[in-house]
Amino acid sequence: MSGNEKQGIQEQDLKALEIRVEELIRACAHLKDENKTLRAREQVLLGERDKLAKKNDEAKYRVEDMIDRLKRLEDEA
C-alpha cells in the first residue's frame, strides 16, 4: 500500500469520524432539549398532583364532617 493510499484511507476515516461526531453532537443537543422539556413537564405535573392531593384532602374532610353531622342528627332523633 502506497503512502497516498494510506493517506486517502486516513482521510476517509477522519471524514467518517467527523460525520459521526457531528451526528452525536446533534443527538446530544436534541436529548438535552428533550430532557429540559420533560423536566418542565414534570414540574407542571407535580404541581397538578399537589393541587389534586389538596382537593382530595379537602373533599375527605368535608365528607367526614358530613358523616359527623349525620351521626349527630341521628343521635338527636
MODELLER restraints for C-alpha pairs under 7 A, 6 or more apart:
rsr = mdl.restraints
at = mdl.atoms
